[in-house]
Amino acid sequence: MAIDEGRFVRINGQDQWVAVRGRDRKNPVLLILHGGPGFPTSFMAPAFAAWEERFTVVHWDQPGGGATYSKNAADQGRLTHARYVADGLAVAEWLRGHLGVEQIALLGTSWGSALGVMMIQRRPELFFAYAGAAQAVSGPQGDRVGYEMALAAARERGDATGVAALEKIGTPPWPSLQEFLVRQTYTNPPGLPPTPEEARASAAFGKVMMTPPPPGASWIAPGLPPYDGPKVFMETLAATFGEMRRWEARAYGLEFRTPVFVFQGDHDLNTPAGLAREWVEEIEAPAKAFEIVPGAGHGILAFTSEILALLERHVRPLAPGRT
């Protein structure tokens, strides 16, 4: 009953990479919507091995990143929110048919959490639950609050270089991606020193990620030319920068037909917990919850055990057909 496969799937006219891994096909299906955009999770699939005991875990390389980029390097197509939503829904539809399920769950992180909100509001019937980890709520508010928190943290730790850099770009909105990247430098390690919990989780996660995959690993697309990952990531980020900086979760309504659960790090300066908590309090959904992961920053997926426990508590019991 196990499944361990990776393949290119024709999604709205483009071949896109999907890796599916799980120990029991009877388990609920969990599609991970990765961050960035342009930073896929498929290459780090072994880090989620424990999840595969309780879910059929799906990694999708979105356009502009990973194997999907490499396969279509000559033409990625337009990288817009509308395109990502349409492609994400097509992946969900494909999974329903391929795995023989009526509904799946979504886990969106960072950029993927914005994509998740748009997807469940567009096609709620496809999903039995949504979980946001490092949930984005508002481009403008997130930029401002994160900037203020980063500046206060730099001043508190006596980081004169960080204070000067942040003061130089000033408060948002910023005219270009370059100013935003300065803020990012001080809302993430190493510019923002990690908590002890974050350092431990990142080290363990990184150890798994850095282990070379075995020959023929199903989650690695074979026969593709290498590409400059950081360069492509920056290109994809630049293509989506303006639209994301204007993005508002509330623009998609406060009433949801899909249960919504948000897991946020208390050390997350990119998507501050306070904004996410306020949004969860405002929305109406068949079920909802807000959970803090102590010590976690924006890279909350490194806390794999904690996130799995929260998925077990909130998401798995809602899977259709379970007894």
Backbone bond lengths (Angstrom), bond angles and torsions (degrees), N, CA, C in turn:
res aa  C-N    CA-C-N  psi(-1)  N-CA   C-N-CA  omega(-1)  CA-C   N-CA-C  phi
1 M - - - 1.460 - - 1.532 112.68 -
2 A 1.333 117.32 -0.28 1.463 120.14 179.15 1.519 110.35 -75.96
3 I 1.321 116.15 160.20 1.463 122.23 175.33 1.517 108.29 -139.73
4 D 1.318 116.28 135.82 1.458 122.63 -179.29 1.514 107.50 -153.19
5 E 1.323 116.50 92.08 1.456 119.40 -174.31 1.521 110.95 -147.30
6 G 1.305 115.11 152.58 1.449 122.31 172.20 1.506 108.71 -136.34
7 R 1.323 116.48 139.90 1.460 119.71 -177.54 1.521 109.86 -158.77
8 F 1.323 114.85 159.12 1.450 120.13 169.52 1.524 108.27 -86.87
9 V 1.316 115.20 131.30 1.460 122.40 179.35 1.521 107.70 -115.53
10 R 1.312 116.13 136.75 1.467 120.39 178.99 1.526 108.75 -75.55
11 I 1.320 116.41 109.09 1.463 122.41 -176.77 1.522 109.02 -117.49
12 N 1.309 116.16 109.59 1.470 121.46 177.96 1.525 111.89 48.03
13 G 1.332 115.31 45.53 1.452 120.72 174.33 1.508 115.80 89.08
14 Q 1.335 118.98 1.34 1.461 121.43 -179.72 1.523 110.18 -131.29
15 D 1.330 116.87 139.16 1.462 121.18 175.87 1.528 109.15 -75.24
16 Q 1.352 116.22 121.72 1.456 121.20 -177.85 1.529 109.49 -127.23
17 W 1.340 115.29 143.02 1.456 121.54 -172.52 1.519 111.73 -83.46
18 V 1.330 116.28 130.22 1.454 123.25 178.28 1.527 107.88 -132.94
19 A 1.337 116.63 126.52 1.466 122.27 175.73 1.516 108.43 -114.68
20 V 1.333 116.80 131.72 1.466 123.19 -175.81 1.514 108.31 -124.38
21 R 1.349 116.45 124.07 1.465 120.11 -176.37 1.528 110.20 -140.66
22 G 1.319 115.82 133.82 1.450 120.35 176.87 1.514 110.70 -172.67
23 R 1.327 115.94 159.54 1.461 121.15 -176.72 1.528 113.00 -93.58
24 D 1.329 117.09 -15.77 1.464 119.96 -177.67 1.519 107.69 -151.94
25 R 1.310 116.36 118.30 1.462 120.84 -177.99 1.525 112.89 -64.68
26 K 1.325 116.97 -13.13 1.463 119.43 176.56 1.519 111.71 -76.48
27 N 1.323 117.14 -14.93 1.458 119.95 179.41 1.527 111.08 -68.84
28 P 1.325 117.99 153.97 1.466 120.55 175.99 1.517 111.73 -64.25
29 V 1.320 115.83 152.48 1.455 122.74 -178.05 1.529 109.30 -92.91
30 L 1.334 115.39 130.99 1.462 122.22 -179.77 1.519 108.66 -122.79
31 L 1.321 117.00 112.75 1.458 122.80 176.96 1.521 109.13 -93.96
32 I 1.339 116.85 120.25 1.456 121.63 177.87 1.523 109.28 -87.63
33 L 1.322 115.63 125.92 1.462 122.45 174.28 1.521 107.32 -100.36
34 H 1.319 116.10 104.15 1.461 120.36 -170.95 1.525 112.33 -73.95
35 G 1.318 114.09 170.08 1.455 120.72 -176.94 1.513 112.83 -88.86
36 G 1.311 114.39 -170.31 1.458 122.54 -179.28 1.523 111.83 117.06
37 P 1.365 117.79 -96.37 1.459 126.92 -3.10 1.527 111.39 -64.66
38 G 1.317 115.53 156.91 1.444 120.66 178.83 1.509 114.77 109.22
39 F 1.362 117.16 7.82 1.467 119.61 -179.16 1.517 108.75 -124.88
40 P 1.344 118.16 84.70 1.463 121.50 -173.67 1.522 113.18 -72.49
41 T 1.323 115.08 162.16 1.464 121.79 177.49 1.521 112.46 -103.86
42 S 1.324 118.63 -5.61 1.468 119.37 -174.38 1.521 111.93 -61.11
43 F 1.332 118.21 -38.28 1.465 119.55 -176.59 1.525 111.78 -70.12
44 M 1.339 117.21 -15.61 1.461 120.83 178.72 1.524 111.76 -107.13
45 A 1.317 117.36 21.56 1.463 121.90 -176.03 1.522 113.92 -50.67
46 P 1.348 120.51 -41.16 1.474 119.15 -178.71 1.521 113.86 -60.14
47 A 1.331 118.15 -21.53 1.463 120.34 178.83 1.523 111.78 -66.21
48 F 1.334 116.80 -17.91 1.463 121.64 -178.32 1.531 111.58 -106.26
49 A 1.328 116.48 23.53 1.466 120.50 -176.37 1.525 112.05 -57.71
50 A 1.337 117.31 -39.70 1.469 119.78 -179.88 1.522 111.30 -63.94
51 W 1.325 117.53 -33.23 1.455 121.00 178.19 1.528 110.67 -64.02
52 E 1.330 115.77 -32.23 1.460 120.57 -175.18 1.523 112.84 -68.24
53 E 1.335 117.03 -13.59 1.459 120.25 174.25 1.526 111.56 -74.60
54 R 1.330 116.46 -24.15 1.465 120.57 -172.93 1.532 113.78 -118.14
55 F 1.324 116.15 -15.22 1.463 122.15 179.30 1.522 108.97 -139.11
56 T 1.320 115.77 155.12 1.457 120.72 162.72 1.519 105.89 -87.95
57 V 1.326 116.13 108.59 1.462 122.15 -170.27 1.530 109.59 -93.89
58 V 1.328 115.24 129.81 1.461 121.15 -176.76 1.525 109.51 -117.86
59 H 1.332 115.55 126.55 1.459 122.63 174.86 1.525 107.99 -108.82
60 W 1.307 116.58 124.58 1.468 122.32 179.51 1.519 108.76 -118.51
61 D 1.322 117.18 119.53 1.467 121.50 174.59 1.528 107.69 -78.37
62 Q 1.305 116.25 105.29 1.453 121.21 -178.42 1.532 110.52 -67.86
63 P 1.328 117.91 159.47 1.466 119.99 176.23 1.531 111.17 -54.08
64 G 1.318 115.54 140.48 1.458 120.20 -180.00 1.506 113.98 90.32
65 G 1.331 117.72 12.13 1.454 119.40 179.84 1.512 112.13 -162.76
66 G 1.334 115.52 158.88 1.450 122.17 172.79 1.510 113.95 59.71
67 A 1.336 114.88 -148.23 1.453 120.65 -177.12 1.525 111.85 -66.62
68 T 1.328 116.91 -29.39 1.467 119.61 177.25 1.518 110.19 -63.23
69 Y 1.333 116.27 -42.09 1.468 118.58 175.79 1.524 110.22 -62.82
70 S 1.342 116.51 -50.46 1.458 120.41 -174.95 1.523 111.91 -59.70
71 K 1.318 116.85 -38.33 1.465 121.23 179.85 1.526 111.47 -67.85
72 N 1.326 116.44 -29.94 1.464 121.64 -173.71 1.528 111.40 -123.10
73 A 1.336 116.33 36.01 1.468 120.53 -172.78 1.523 112.98 -57.65
74 A 1.314 117.47 -31.23 1.460 120.08 -177.21 1.523 112.32 -72.46
75 D 1.331 117.26 -25.40 1.466 119.91 -177.22 1.519 109.90 -158.57
76 Q 1.323 116.54 101.49 1.463 121.07 178.15 1.524 112.50 -79.58
77 G 1.335 116.41 -17.78 1.456 119.68 -171.63 1.517 109.98 82.16
78 R 1.313 117.30 178.73 1.470 121.76 -178.46 1.526 109.73 -73.57
79 L 1.321 115.95 131.28 1.460 121.48 -178.84 1.526 108.64 -101.64
80 T 1.312 115.29 81.71 1.461 122.56 -179.24 1.520 109.62 -118.98
81 H 1.331 116.50 162.04 1.459 120.23 176.91 1.526 110.74 -57.57
82 A 1.324 116.54 -43.57 1.464 120.01 -178.51 1.524 110.55 -59.83
83 R 1.325 116.84 -39.80 1.461 120.61 -179.26 1.529 110.20 -68.21
84 Y 1.339 117.71 -44.98 1.466 120.11 -179.85 1.529 111.16 -62.46
85 V 1.316 116.95 -40.34 1.465 119.83 178.64 1.526 110.32 -63.43
86 A 1.333 116.78 -47.05 1.465 120.27 -179.67 1.527 110.97 -60.62
87 D 1.330 116.48 -41.99 1.463 119.27 -179.90 1.532 111.21 -69.30
88 G 1.336 116.82 -41.10 1.460 119.76 178.68 1.515 112.26 -60.74
89 L 1.315 116.16 -40.97 1.464 119.79 178.65 1.530 111.13 -68.13
90 A 1.327 116.31 -35.32 1.469 119.24 176.99 1.524 110.53 -66.33
91 V 1.329 117.74 -37.63 1.462 120.45 175.79 1.527 110.12 -63.18
92 A 1.342 116.84 -43.23 1.461 120.54 178.69 1.527 111.13 -61.00
93 E 1.319 116.26 -42.55 1.462 120.14 177.97 1.529 110.86 -62.90
94 W 1.333 116.69 -42.26 1.458 119.89 178.82 1.525 110.95 -62.18
95 L 1.320 117.07 -42.57 1.462 120.82 179.32 1.520 111.64 -61.70
96 R 1.319 116.88 -39.33 1.471 119.58 178.49 1.521 110.58 -57.86
97 G 1.328 116.22 -46.75 1.451 119.19 -179.34 1.514 112.94 -72.48
98 H 1.313 116.81 -42.34 1.460 121.49 -175.33 1.523 111.81 -67.64
99 L 1.334 116.74 -37.73 1.460 121.17 -176.30 1.530 112.73 -101.94
100 G 1.331 116.93 -4.13 1.454 120.29 176.77 1.509 114.30 68.40
101 V 1.338 117.17 42.65 1.468 121.53 178.68 1.523 109.11 -123.48
102 E 1.315 115.71 153.73 1.462 120.41 178.96 1.524 111.68 -84.56
103 Q 1.324 116.32 -36.72 1.462 120.55 -177.49 1.527 109.76 -138.61
104 I 1.325 115.22 154.68 1.454 121.51 176.00 1.527 108.61 -127.80
105 A 1.328 116.39 169.98 1.465 122.10 173.34 1.522 108.63 -105.93
106 L 1.323 115.37 153.01 1.457 122.23 176.64 1.515 109.44 -115.56
107 L 1.334 115.72 142.36 1.458 122.27 168.19 1.516 106.94 -126.93
108 G 1.330 116.57 110.33 1.451 121.35 179.37 1.511 110.79 -106.45
109 T 1.335 116.59 135.60 1.452 119.70 177.38 1.514 110.12 -124.88
110 S 1.353 116.12 134.75 1.456 122.40 179.50 1.533 109.97 55.57
111 W 1.347 118.40 -123.12 1.457 119.88 176.76 1.527 111.13 -52.24
112 G 1.334 117.02 -38.58 1.458 120.48 -179.40 1.511 112.72 -62.27
113 S 1.342 117.95 -23.76 1.464 120.15 178.10 1.524 111.29 -73.56
114 A 1.320 117.56 -31.66 1.462 120.09 173.23 1.523 109.87 -68.11
115 L 1.330 116.14 -44.18 1.451 120.59 176.97 1.523 111.02 -59.68
116 G 1.336 116.69 -40.11 1.458 120.33 179.60 1.519 113.08 -61.98
117 V 1.326 116.82 -43.68 1.471 120.58 178.59 1.526 110.10 -59.63
118 M 1.327 116.37 -44.65 1.464 119.51 -179.21 1.525 111.24 -65.71
119 M 1.322 117.25 -37.94 1.463 120.50 -178.14 1.526 112.31 -68.82
120 I 1.336 117.11 -44.46 1.466 117.74 -177.12 1.519 111.77 -71.79
121 Q 1.315 117.63 -26.08 1.464 119.20 175.88 1.519 111.64 -76.99
122 R 1.323 117.55 -30.55 1.459 120.72 178.58 1.523 112.07 -75.10
123 R 1.361 116.83 -44.05 1.468 120.53 -175.67 1.535 110.02 -136.15
124 P 1.317 118.37 68.45 1.467 120.09 -176.15 1.524 113.96 -61.46
125 E 1.333 117.14 -26.24 1.462 119.69 -176.69 1.532 112.78 -67.09
126 L 1.329 117.65 -15.17 1.464 120.87 -178.85 1.524 112.87 -81.82
127 F 1.339 117.55 -14.42 1.458 120.42 -167.05 1.522 112.18 -128.18
128 F 1.332 116.63 132.43 1.461 119.50 177.14 1.524 111.96 -91.60
129 A 1.328 118.07 -13.39 1.467 120.85 176.66 1.516 109.19 -166.75
130 Y 1.329 114.18 153.41 1.464 121.80 173.45 1.522 108.89 -128.75
131 A 1.340 116.03 134.40 1.456 121.49 173.58 1.520 108.76 -123.54
132 G 1.323 115.58 131.30 1.453 121.00 175.66 1.518 109.49 -109.19
133 A 1.319 117.09 124.88 1.466 122.12 176.66 1.517 106.78 -115.56
134 A 1.344 116.84 117.82 1.467 121.99 -167.79 1.533 107.78 65.22
135 Q 1.340 114.75 57.02 1.456 122.26 -174.04 1.522 111.81 -70.25
136 A 1.329 115.53 124.60 1.464 121.26 171.92 1.516 108.95 -80.39
137 V 1.316 116.60 142.33 1.462 121.98 -178.88 1.518 111.75 -124.04
138 S 1.328 116.14 -41.36 1.463 120.71 -174.63 1.518 108.99 -154.10
139 G 1.333 116.60 122.26 1.455 119.33 175.16 1.519 112.36 -58.23
140 P 1.347 118.36 -54.58 1.466 119.54 -179.09 1.525 113.84 -62.66
141 Q 1.327 117.31 -47.21 1.471 119.81 -179.81 1.521 111.56 -66.89
142 G 1.321 116.13 -41.60 1.452 119.46 179.93 1.517 111.92 -62.00
143 D 1.342 116.13 -41.71 1.462 119.41 177.63 1.525 111.12 -61.19
144 R 1.341 115.80 -45.58 1.463 119.35 -175.46 1.521 111.90 -68.98
145 V 1.333 116.60 -49.42 1.464 119.36 -177.28 1.527 110.56 -66.35
146 G 1.336 116.66 -41.82 1.457 119.61 178.36 1.518 111.88 -62.49
147 Y 1.323 116.48 -39.54 1.468 120.47 177.62 1.527 110.93 -62.58
148 E 1.328 115.80 -46.59 1.466 119.43 -179.23 1.528 111.07 -63.03
149 M 1.335 117.19 -40.16 1.461 120.72 178.90 1.525 111.22 -66.95
150 A 1.341 116.40 -40.55 1.466 120.10 179.70 1.520 111.22 -64.77
151 L 1.333 116.59 -41.47 1.462 120.41 179.53 1.526 110.99 -66.38
152 A 1.329 116.72 -42.78 1.468 120.17 178.29 1.527 110.77 -63.37
153 A 1.336 117.22 -40.24 1.464 120.59 -179.68 1.524 110.94 -67.23
154 A 1.338 117.29 -39.78 1.465 120.78 178.91 1.526 110.47 -64.44
155 R 1.325 116.66 -40.90 1.473 120.07 178.24 1.530 110.47 -65.29
156 E 1.328 116.69 -40.90 1.460 120.09 -176.72 1.525 111.69 -66.04
157 R 1.329 117.63 -36.20 1.471 119.25 -179.39 1.523 112.60 -89.89
158 G 1.351 117.16 1.86 1.451 120.98 177.20 1.515 113.75 73.20
159 D 1.334 116.65 31.99 1.465 122.22 -178.53 1.533 108.40 -88.60
160 A 1.324 116.91 88.22 1.460 121.27 -176.02 1.524 111.84 -63.57
161 T 1.341 116.76 -36.73 1.461 120.11 179.23 1.519 110.85 -64.96
162 G 1.338 116.41 -44.87 1.455 120.35 178.49 1.513 112.65 -63.67
163 V 1.331 116.63 -43.37 1.469 120.73 179.34 1.522 109.91 -60.40
164 A 1.329 116.96 -45.77 1.464 120.58 -178.78 1.524 111.48 -62.79
165 A 1.342 116.46 -42.23 1.464 120.10 -179.20 1.520 111.41 -65.33
166 L 1.318 116.56 -42.54 1.466 120.52 -179.37 1.526 111.20 -69.88
167 E 1.310 116.78 -40.82 1.470 119.51 178.61 1.527 111.11 -65.56
168 K 1.314 116.76 -31.98 1.462 120.42 -179.52 1.525 111.71 -65.24
169 I 1.355 117.27 -41.51 1.473 118.36 -179.51 1.522 111.69 -77.57
170 G 1.331 117.37 -23.55 1.456 120.80 179.27 1.516 112.88 71.69
171 T 1.305 114.92 -179.88 1.465 120.19 -177.57 1.522 110.97 -73.56
172 P 1.336 117.00 151.26 1.465 120.15 178.30 1.532 110.53 -71.97
173 P 1.357 115.91 164.85 1.475 128.15 8.38 1.525 112.10 -76.19
174 W 1.341 114.03 150.65 1.449 120.89 -179.52 1.520 110.47 -105.08
175 P 1.334 116.81 148.23 1.464 119.72 -174.89 1.513 114.64 -73.38
176 S 1.336 117.71 -18.74 1.462 118.58 -175.81 1.517 110.27 -151.41
177 L 1.324 114.86 171.35 1.455 122.52 178.56 1.524 111.69 -61.94
178 Q 1.330 117.52 -30.65 1.460 120.59 -175.54 1.525 111.95 -60.16
179 E 1.321 117.44 -42.28 1.459 119.81 178.97 1.525 111.04 -66.29
180 F 1.316 116.17 -39.94 1.463 120.06 177.65 1.523 110.85 -60.64
181 L 1.319 116.89 -38.78 1.462 120.25 -179.22 1.527 111.93 -67.44
182 V 1.326 117.26 -28.24 1.468 119.30 173.82 1.519 109.19 -64.17
183 R 1.326 116.64 -46.07 1.464 119.29 176.69 1.515 110.89 -58.76
184 Q 1.337 116.66 -42.91 1.461 120.43 -179.63 1.526 112.24 -61.13
185 T 1.308 116.45 -32.10 1.463 120.25 178.63 1.521 111.43 -59.42
186 Y 1.341 116.29 -33.03 1.464 120.29 -175.18 1.526 113.51 -109.70
187 T 1.340 116.31 12.59 1.466 120.17 170.63 1.528 110.90 -114.05
188 N 1.316 116.39 7.35 1.461 122.95 179.87 1.520 109.40 -142.64
189 P 1.339 117.38 152.99 1.458 119.40 171.99 1.539 109.88 -63.15
190 P 1.330 118.88 149.74 1.468 125.69 2.17 1.522 113.84 -87.78
191 G 1.358 117.29 -9.95 1.463 118.36 179.86 1.508 112.22 -57.38
192 L 1.321 116.06 -40.68 1.463 122.64 172.02 1.518 106.84 -99.92
193 P 1.316 119.07 112.11 1.469 119.75 -177.20 1.526 111.27 -57.20
194 P 1.330 117.57 135.10 1.467 119.78 -179.88 1.516 111.48 -72.76
195 T 1.319 115.12 156.01 1.457 119.51 171.22 1.525 108.26 -71.99
196 P 1.328 118.43 163.35 1.474 119.34 175.53 1.520 112.38 -57.64
197 E 1.332 116.71 -39.80 1.466 119.98 179.12 1.535 110.75 -64.86
198 E 1.307 115.65 -40.53 1.462 120.42 -179.97 1.529 111.15 -66.71
199 A 1.318 116.28 -40.52 1.458 120.08 179.16 1.527 110.98 -62.67
200 R 1.339 116.65 -42.89 1.461 120.14 179.90 1.527 111.10 -65.89
201 A 1.334 116.54 -46.36 1.463 120.17 -178.54 1.523 111.09 -64.29
202 S 1.328 117.11 -41.99 1.463 120.77 -179.37 1.523 111.43 -66.06
203 A 1.336 116.43 -37.91 1.463 119.67 179.12 1.522 110.88 -64.69
204 A 1.331 117.36 -44.21 1.460 120.98 179.45 1.526 111.10 -66.15
205 F 1.313 116.34 -42.28 1.452 121.60 179.56 1.526 110.20 -64.82
206 G 1.338 115.17 -44.24 1.450 120.01 -179.21 1.515 113.01 -64.34
207 K 1.324 116.77 -34.11 1.463 120.42 179.05 1.515 110.83 -62.07
208 V 1.326 116.57 -41.76 1.467 120.33 177.81 1.521 110.17 -67.76
209 M 1.339 116.42 -44.10 1.461 120.93 -178.31 1.516 112.27 -61.37
210 M 1.337 117.10 -37.19 1.456 121.55 -175.65 1.533 113.70 -82.16
211 T 1.322 116.91 -7.12 1.456 119.83 177.06 1.527 109.22 -72.43
212 P 1.324 119.20 121.86 1.469 120.49 -178.21 1.530 110.78 -58.22
213 P 1.324 117.53 136.17 1.465 119.43 178.79 1.519 110.78 -68.29
214 P 1.316 117.41 149.39 1.466 119.82 177.78 1.524 110.68 -68.96
215 P 1.321 118.00 157.14 1.470 120.08 176.65 1.520 110.95 -55.64
216 G 1.321 115.07 133.59 1.453 119.87 178.57 1.512 114.41 77.90
217 A 1.335 118.31 16.02 1.470 121.05 179.20 1.522 110.08 -54.37
218 S 1.318 116.36 128.36 1.461 120.78 -172.93 1.512 113.07 -65.19
219 W 1.322 117.00 -27.58 1.464 120.26 -174.23 1.534 112.60 -84.35
220 I 1.327 118.04 -5.25 1.458 122.87 178.69 1.524 108.89 -105.26
221 A 1.344 116.57 122.69 1.463 119.55 179.71 1.522 109.92 -69.92
222 P 1.323 117.79 126.73 1.476 120.58 -175.45 1.527 112.42 -82.89
223 G 1.341 114.61 152.84 1.460 120.71 167.95 1.504 116.54 73.19
224 L 1.337 118.21 17.74 1.453 120.16 -178.74 1.527 110.90 -98.41
225 P 1.325 117.38 147.19 1.463 119.38 178.29 1.530 110.17 -70.83
226 P 1.330 117.65 146.88 1.469 119.74 176.82 1.527 110.60 -69.02
227 Y 1.305 115.75 159.55 1.465 120.00 176.83 1.523 109.00 -144.08
228 D 1.299 115.63 164.70 1.465 122.67 -178.66 1.527 108.14 -80.55
229 G 1.349 116.73 96.04 1.459 121.09 -174.74 1.522 114.33 -56.85
230 P 1.339 119.32 -52.89 1.469 119.59 179.49 1.526 112.91 -59.17
231 K 1.331 117.55 -39.85 1.463 120.42 179.91 1.523 111.00 -63.92
232 V 1.325 116.08 -46.02 1.466 119.98 179.91 1.524 110.45 -64.52
233 F 1.341 116.47 -41.40 1.462 119.79 177.91 1.523 110.75 -56.92
234 M 1.327 116.97 -45.06 1.463 120.37 -179.09 1.531 110.92 -66.34
235 E 1.320 116.91 -37.23 1.466 119.72 178.14 1.528 111.04 -64.44
236 T 1.327 116.41 -42.69 1.467 120.21 179.27 1.524 110.45 -67.22
237 L 1.331 116.43 -41.75 1.459 120.41 177.43 1.522 110.59 -60.75
238 A 1.333 117.17 -42.22 1.459 121.00 179.96 1.528 111.06 -64.49
239 A 1.333 116.83 -38.20 1.462 120.68 -178.31 1.521 112.23 -66.12
240 T 1.328 117.02 -29.50 1.469 121.28 -176.12 1.531 112.51 -106.42
241 F 1.334 117.19 -0.14 1.466 121.67 -171.61 1.525 112.54 -57.84
242 G 1.325 117.74 -53.28 1.459 120.22 -174.83 1.510 113.09 -61.70
243 E 1.328 116.84 -44.08 1.458 120.74 -178.30 1.528 110.95 -66.23
244 M 1.323 117.42 -39.74 1.461 119.75 -178.49 1.509 111.81 -71.94
245 R 1.324 117.99 -33.61 1.459 120.13 -179.30 1.529 111.36 -69.15
246 R 1.330 116.85 -18.90 1.465 121.14 177.09 1.524 112.42 -97.89
247 W 1.315 117.81 -5.14 1.463 121.83 -169.67 1.518 112.20 -69.03
248 E 1.338 115.30 139.30 1.462 122.34 178.06 1.517 109.43 -134.00
249 A 1.323 117.46 121.93 1.466 120.37 177.67 1.524 110.62 -60.99
250 R 1.324 116.60 -36.90 1.469 119.98 -177.23 1.519 112.97 -64.68
251 A 1.327 116.86 -20.72 1.461 119.92 178.04 1.523 111.71 -65.42
252 Y 1.334 117.29 -16.97 1.460 121.73 -179.11 1.523 111.89 -99.13
253 G 1.332 115.74 11.69 1.449 121.00 175.96 1.510 112.67 94.02
254 L 1.328 114.77 159.82 1.460 121.41 -179.70 1.525 112.23 -107.55
255 E 1.330 116.87 -1.82 1.458 120.65 177.66 1.532 109.08 -105.26
256 F 1.338 115.46 125.68 1.459 121.94 -177.44 1.525 109.57 -120.79
257 R 1.314 115.44 143.25 1.457 121.24 173.63 1.520 111.24 -95.95
258 T 1.327 116.36 -4.81 1.455 122.90 179.41 1.523 109.41 -109.95
259 P 1.325 119.96 134.87 1.463 120.64 173.86 1.535 110.75 -57.09
260 V 1.326 115.64 140.57 1.466 121.96 -174.28 1.524 109.74 -126.50
261 F 1.332 115.83 127.08 1.462 121.50 179.04 1.528 108.60 -130.84
262 V 1.319 115.70 135.28 1.458 120.31 -176.49 1.520 109.40 -123.77
263 F 1.333 115.50 128.27 1.459 122.94 179.30 1.524 107.75 -117.21
264 Q 1.313 116.92 117.44 1.463 120.40 -171.46 1.520 111.30 -128.95
265 G 1.333 116.02 138.88 1.449 120.61 175.10 1.513 111.35 -78.13
266 D 1.334 117.26 141.00 1.462 119.19 179.17 1.529 111.73 -78.03
267 H 1.341 117.25 -4.71 1.466 121.77 178.12 1.533 110.75 -112.28
268 D 1.322 116.65 18.92 1.462 122.29 -177.26 1.526 109.65 -87.90
269 L 1.325 116.74 111.82 1.458 121.27 178.47 1.519 112.00 -97.92
270 N 1.336 117.53 -13.00 1.466 121.02 176.98 1.522 111.05 -74.68
271 T 1.318 115.96 -50.56 1.460 122.26 178.24 1.532 106.21 -122.88
272 P 1.328 116.91 82.79 1.469 120.79 -170.76 1.521 113.25 -57.44
273 A 1.329 114.71 139.67 1.460 121.25 -175.58 1.516 112.22 -60.74
274 G 1.327 117.43 -35.25 1.454 119.88 -178.27 1.512 112.57 -60.55
275 L 1.321 117.63 -41.18 1.459 121.00 178.98 1.522 111.01 -66.58
276 A 1.342 116.13 -40.68 1.465 119.83 179.68 1.524 111.07 -66.19
277 R 1.331 116.80 -41.26 1.465 120.30 179.15 1.525 111.05 -61.65
278 E 1.325 116.91 -44.08 1.474 120.45 179.32 1.525 111.05 -60.02
279 W 1.330 116.09 -42.06 1.466 120.14 -178.95 1.525 110.78 -65.01
280 V 1.326 117.52 -44.12 1.463 120.53 179.10 1.523 110.58 -62.00
281 E 1.316 117.31 -38.44 1.463 120.66 178.31 1.519 111.42 -63.97
282 E 1.329 117.60 -31.84 1.467 121.80 -177.20 1.523 113.45 -79.78
283 I 1.314 117.83 -33.93 1.459 119.57 -170.93 1.522 111.43 -75.42
284 E 1.332 115.20 158.06 1.449 122.87 171.59 1.523 107.93 -114.83
285 A 1.320 116.21 131.34 1.461 121.56 -178.22 1.520 108.49 -151.57
286 P 1.346 117.71 158.77 1.469 119.77 177.95 1.519 112.82 -55.21
287 A 1.329 116.62 -31.79 1.469 123.28 173.13 1.509 105.92 -154.07
288 K 1.320 116.86 148.40 1.460 119.65 177.01 1.520 108.90 -155.10
289 A 1.328 116.07 157.58 1.461 121.30 176.72 1.519 108.31 -161.73
290 F 1.320 114.54 152.60 1.462 121.91 174.97 1.519 107.64 -124.83
291 E 1.318 116.79 127.18 1.455 121.87 -177.29 1.525 110.61 -128.12
292 I 1.319 116.44 136.91 1.463 122.63 174.91 1.526 109.46 -96.44
293 V 1.327 116.15 135.12 1.463 121.90 172.40 1.529 106.60 -103.89
294 P 1.331 118.25 105.74 1.463 120.79 -174.75 1.528 112.17 -60.93
295 G 1.334 115.19 134.18 1.447 121.19 176.55 1.510 115.37 82.88
296 A 1.337 118.01 -9.35 1.461 120.91 -177.35 1.517 110.51 -80.61
297 G 1.319 115.24 143.65 1.450 121.82 172.07 1.515 109.79 -104.01
298 H 1.341 115.74 -149.64 1.463 119.19 -177.62 1.519 111.78 -69.47
299 G 1.331 117.25 -28.52 1.460 120.38 177.62 1.510 111.95 -82.35
300 I 1.306 116.11 55.05 1.461 121.89 -171.53 1.523 112.33 -67.84
301 L 1.331 118.43 -22.59 1.461 119.42 -179.85 1.526 112.06 -65.34
302 A 1.346 117.34 -17.67 1.462 119.32 175.31 1.522 111.29 -65.01
303 F 1.335 117.55 -21.57 1.463 123.16 178.27 1.537 107.82 -85.87
304 T 1.319 115.65 63.41 1.463 119.75 -171.05 1.530 112.51 -63.12
305 S 1.331 118.07 -39.09 1.465 120.02 -178.92 1.513 111.31 -66.67
306 E 1.329 116.22 -42.70 1.464 119.82 -179.00 1.532 111.25 -66.26
307 I 1.334 116.45 -42.76 1.461 119.48 179.94 1.525 110.55 -66.65
308 L 1.326 117.53 -39.99 1.463 119.93 177.55 1.527 110.52 -60.70
309 A 1.326 117.15 -42.16 1.472 119.47 178.99 1.520 111.08 -60.96
310 L 1.317 116.91 -38.36 1.467 120.54 179.36 1.527 111.08 -71.53
311 L 1.316 117.09 -37.98 1.467 120.13 175.13 1.525 110.94 -63.35
312 E 1.325 116.32 -39.20 1.467 121.05 177.12 1.524 110.81 -63.41
313 R 1.309 116.32 -40.27 1.460 120.80 -176.74 1.521 112.50 -72.11
314 H 1.330 116.84 -42.14 1.460 119.83 -169.74 1.525 114.67 -106.63
315 V 1.324 117.61 -38.71 1.467 120.92 -170.07 1.519 112.90 -93.97
316 R 1.317 117.28 -50.55 1.468 119.44 -173.21 1.522 113.65 -59.21
317 P 1.353 119.41 -38.00 1.477 118.26 179.92 1.531 114.01 -63.36
318 L 1.335 117.83 -16.50 1.460 120.77 -178.01 1.518 113.04 -90.70
319 A 1.333 117.29 -5.47 1.456 120.38 -176.89 1.518 111.14 -61.01
320 P 1.324 118.21 130.46 1.473 119.53 -179.35 1.521 111.14 -67.20
321 G 1.317 115.08 143.96 1.458 121.01 175.78 1.514 115.10 85.79
322 R 1.346 117.83 0.43 1.461 119.44 179.44 1.527 110.24 -86.32
323 T 1.330 114.76 150.13 1.470 119.66 177.22 1.515 109.62 -115.63
